[in-house]
Amino acid sequence: MKRVLSPLLYLLALALISGCLENPAETEDIISSRSYKGHESDADANNFVTACPQALNTRLDDCILCHTGGDMPNSKGGLTPINACDYCHYLARVDSSLSLSLNSYGTAYYNAGRSIDAVKSIGDLDSDGDSYTNAQEISANYFPGNAQSNPDKPACPFIEITLAELQAMPAHSQFLLVNAHKQQYDDYATYTGVKISVLLEQLGIDTAGATGITVFAPDGYAKTFSLNQACMEYPKSIYYAGFDDEGLGQDNGFVSYPDSMPYITLQSGDTIPDNQYMLLAYERDFAAISTSYLDLVEMRIQGEGPFRLVRPQNQATLPDRGSKYLEGHTDYLCDETYDHNAGDMVRGVTIIRIDPMPAEYEEFDTMNAGWSYLEAKNLVVYGHGVN
């Protein structure tokens, strides 16, 4: 286990770095490596890397260059802060303008006309008010729409953990329902890994004053949980049998069951005896989770591992059909009131941030570093309470 004060990766003198915006004609039609295929921001990301080719495949080549998180109403009548990924999807779901999710740089780009010329025209502005122009920050690989990200800040300390080190920590296994919202199949599976509460304890994280954790996949997808959600014991899961093709008829099933059941005496409707916790899992059904990869056509993570975040349901429910697979069916239709916990179970976890991020440090490079950690089967933990 390595505890590292990561070096500033971008200390090259600004005068020596090939400047953003100077020769865009030589790099027309560059395609962003990080934007999600089919998202509204595809063209905007391509405009940015065409104007600033040295930013291609860096952490700036990402939606969070222009977008920020926000607040989503919760079931208790209050507001819950959510990250940029979730906030954009929330705004789209409630049919609100995605411009509401823009940070100061994104707003300047939007107001300038959302084009390659727009990127060039705002280069001399200081959109986030941190005394560095947008072009200077972009050249040094800092975020021009985030005042906390600038060349004056040291990079944050972090802990790097290997798969073997994680496997040496106290392990927990639990059989549960993974209830998907849009996908065709729900799953019953046994996951083995380390409870998040145990992980924080084993790493010596000082959780006093911590608000929660944000879990990152290597493509930048992220989920944020309160400290209570990360460390609490969840309600026990319920086992429901017979929702596969064998039980419902050919091409009518919508639940996958494991080949080897951990509890062969369970009857449909029985409570699963396993205590349920949020896990960082490295095994599914007692075999290593296969390493995730990026589908270059869909630009989505495929596979699960080597680490997957597992969140049990907040309230045990029946399985239900995916919302995209209802045609021709009249039974067990998608119920929006169910806890579709699969959406929170981040695949290919590479980085965990303990929130809130200490203001004196620059954010860890979650985008640029993720894929190399995935390939090495290592995990990085940084943020609040990491010495």
Secondary structure as the mmCIF struct_conf table of DSSP 4:
data_model
#
loop_
_struct_conf.conf_type_id
_struct_conf.id
_struct_conf.beg_label_comp_id
_struct_conf.beg_label_asym_id
_struct_conf.beg_label_seq_id
_struct_conf.end_label_comp_id
_struct_conf.end_label_asym_id
_struct_conf.end_label_seq_id
STRN STRN1 LYS A 2 LEU A 5
HELX_LH_PP_P HELX_LH_PP_P1 SER A 6 LEU A 8
TURN_TY1_P TURN_TY1_P1 LEU A 9 TYR A 10
BEND BEND1 LEU A 12 LEU A 12
HELX_RH_3T_P HELX_RH_3T_P1 LEU A 14 LEU A 16
BEND BEND2 ILE A 17 ILE A 17
HELX_LH_PP_P HELX_LH_PP_P2 SER A 18 GLY A 19
TURN_TY1_P TURN_TY1_P2 CYS A 20 LEU A 21
BEND BEND3 GLU A 22 GLU A 22
HELX_RH_3T_P HELX_RH_3T_P2 PRO A 24 THR A 27
TURN_TY1_P TURN_TY1_P3 GLU A 28 ASP A 29
BEND BEND4 SER A 33 SER A 35
HELX_LH_PP_P HELX_LH_PP_P3 TYR A 36 TYR A 36
TURN_TY1_P TURN_TY1_P4 LYS A 37 GLY A 38
BEND BEND5 HIS A 39 HIS A 39
TURN_TY1_P TURN_TY1_P5 GLU A 40 SER A 41
HELX_RH_AL_P HELX_RH_AL_P1 ASP A 42 ALA A 51
BEND BEND6 CYS A 52 CYS A 52
HELX_RH_3T_P HELX_RH_3T_P3 PRO A 53 ALA A 55
TURN_TY1_P TURN_TY1_P6 LEU A 56 ASN A 57
BEND BEND7 THR A 58 THR A 58
TURN_TY1_P TURN_TY1_P7 ARG A 59 LEU A 60
BEND BEND8 ASP A 61 ASP A 62
HELX_RH_3T_P HELX_RH_3T_P4 CYS A 63 LEU A 65
TURN_TY1_P TURN_TY1_P8 CYS A 66 CYS A 66
STRN STRN2 HIS A 67 HIS A 67
STRN STRN3 GLY A 70 PRO A 73
TURN_TY1_P TURN_TY1_P9 SER A 75 LYS A 76
BEND BEND9 GLY A 77 GLY A 78
STRN STRN4 LEU A 79 ILE A 82
HELX_RH_AL_P HELX_RH_AL_P2 ALA A 84 ARG A 93
TURN_TY1_P TURN_TY1_P10 VAL A 94 ASP A 95
HELX_RH_3T_P HELX_RH_3T_P5 LEU A 98 SER A 101
STRN STRN5 LEU A 102 LEU A 102
HELX_RH_AL_P HELX_RH_AL_P3 SER A 104 ALA A 112
TURN_TY1_P TURN_TY1_P11 GLY A 113 GLY A 113
BEND BEND10 ARG A 114 SER A 115
HELX_RH_AL_P HELX_RH_AL_P4 ILE A 116 SER A 121
TURN_TY1_P TURN_TY1_P12 ILE A 122 ASP A 124
TURN_TY1_P TURN_TY1_P13 SER A 127 ASP A 128
BEND BEND11 ASP A 130 TYR A 132
HELX_RH_AL_P HELX_RH_AL_P5 ASN A 134 SER A 139
TURN_TY1_P TURN_TY1_P14 ALA A 140 ASN A 141
TURN_TY1_P TURN_TY1_P15 PRO A 144 GLY A 145
TURN_TY1_P TURN_TY1_P16 ALA A 147 GLN A 148
BEND BEND12 ASN A 150 ASN A 150
TURN_TY1_P TURN_TY1_P17 PRO A 151 ASP A 152
BEND BEND13 LYS A 153 LYS A 153
HELX_LH_PP_P HELX_LH_PP_P4 PRO A 154 PRO A 154
STRN STRN6 ALA A 155 ALA A 155
HELX_LH_PP_P HELX_LH_PP_P5 CYS A 156 CYS A 156
STRN STRN7 PRO A 157 THR A 162
HELX_RH_AL_P HELX_RH_AL_P6 LEU A 163 GLN A 167
TURN_TY1_P TURN_TY1_P18 ALA A 168 ALA A 168
BEND BEND14 MET A 169 MET A 169
HELX_LH_PP_P HELX_LH_PP_P6 PRO A 170 ALA A 171
STRN STRN8 HIS A 172 VAL A 178
BEND BEND15 HIS A 181 GLN A 184
STRN STRN9 ASP A 186 LYS A 195
HELX_RH_AL_P HELX_RH_AL_P7 ILE A 196 GLN A 202
TURN_TY1_P TURN_TY1_P19 LEU A 203 GLY A 204
TURN_TY1_P TURN_TY1_P20 ALA A 208 GLY A 209
STRN STRN10 GLY A 212 PHE A 216
TURN_TY1_P TURN_TY1_P21 PRO A 218 ASP A 219
BEND BEND16 GLY A 220 GLY A 220
STRN STRN11 ALA A 222 SER A 226
HELX_RH_AL_P HELX_RH_AL_P8 LEU A 227 CYS A 231
BEND BEND17 MET A 232 MET A 232
STRN STRN12 GLU A 233 TYR A 234
HELX_LH_PP_P HELX_LH_PP_P7 PRO A 235 SER A 237
STRN STRN13 ILE A 238 ILE A 238
BEND BEND18 ASP A 244 ASP A 244
HELX_RH_AL_P HELX_RH_AL_P9 ASP A 245 LEU A 248
TURN_TY1_P TURN_TY1_P22 GLN A 250 ASN A 252
STRN STRN14 VAL A 255 SER A 256
BEND BEND19 ASP A 259 SER A 260
BEND BEND20 PRO A 262 PRO A 262
TURN_TY1_P TURN_TY1_P23 ILE A 264 THR A 265
TURN_TY1_P TURN_TY1_P24 SER A 268 GLY A 269
HELX_LH_PP_P HELX_LH_PP_P8 ASP A 270 ASP A 270
STRN STRN15 THR A 271 THR A 271
HELX_LH_PP_P HELX_LH_PP_P9 ILE A 272 ILE A 272
BEND BEND21 ASP A 274 ASP A 274
STRN STRN16 GLN A 276 TYR A 277
STRN STRN17 LEU A 279 ARG A 284
TURN_TY1_P TURN_TY1_P25 ASP A 285 PHE A 286
STRN STRN18 ALA A 287 ALA A 288
HELX_LH_PP_P HELX_LH_PP_P10 ILE A 289 SER A 290
STRN STRN19 THR A 291 THR A 291
HELX_LH_PP_P HELX_LH_PP_P11 SER A 292 SER A 292
STRN STRN20 TYR A 293 ASP A 295
TURN_TY1_P TURN_TY1_P26 LEU A 296 MET A 299
STRN STRN21 ARG A 300 GLN A 302
BEND BEND22 GLY A 303 GLY A 303
STRN STRN22 GLY A 305 GLY A 305
BEND BEND23 PRO A 306 PRO A 306
STRN STRN23 ARG A 308 VAL A 310
BEND BEND24 ASN A 314 GLN A 315
TURN_TY1_P TURN_TY1_P27 SER A 323 LYS A 324
TURN_TY1_P TURN_TY1_P28 GLU A 327 GLY A 328
BEND BEND25 ASP A 331 TYR A 332
TURN_TY1_P TURN_TY1_P29 GLU A 336 THR A 337
BEND BEND26 TYR A 338 TYR A 338
HELX_RH_3T_P HELX_RH_3T_P6 ASN A 341 ASP A 344
BEND BEND27 MET A 345 MET A 345
BEND BEND28 ARG A 347 GLY A 348
STRN STRN24 ILE A 351 ASP A 355
BEND BEND29 PRO A 356 PRO A 356
HELX_LH_PP_P HELX_LH_PP_P12 MET A 357 PRO A 358
TURN_TY1_P TURN_TY1_P30 ALA A 359 GLU A 360
BEND BEND30 TYR A 361 TYR A 361
STRN STRN25 GLU A 362 GLU A 362
HELX_LH_PP_P HELX_LH_PP_P13 GLU A 363 PHE A 364
HELX_RH_AL_P HELX_RH_AL_P10 THR A 366 ALA A 376
TURN_TY1_P TURN_TY1_P31 LYS A 377 LYS A 377
STRN STRN26 ASN A 378 GLY A 383
TURN_TY1_P TURN_TY1_P32 HIS A 384 GLY A 385
#
